[in-house]
């Protein structure tokens, strides 16, 4: 994906719809605290009084729930952070994708 289109919104929409994106990691990108698993779970807890809230959900459920509720930036940040970790952990392999 062209880095101009790798917005949190585009990333979240694609990943939630089972389209895994691999894109050039921009040099100025930094890990987003909003996308950390701890922050994702904390954000989910804000919905504890909603009728569709469940206890001990999977991370996938949480991400889909937050996306449905409009917390798109958090969801996009999570998936972008994951791609950045993949590229950092094995840059040669990531470049081949």
ABEGO torsion letter per residue (X at the ends): XBAAABBAAAAAAAAAAGBBBBBBBBAABBBBAAABAAAAAAAAAAAAABAABBBGBBAAAAAAAAAAAGBAAAAAAAAAAAAAAAAAABAAAAAAX
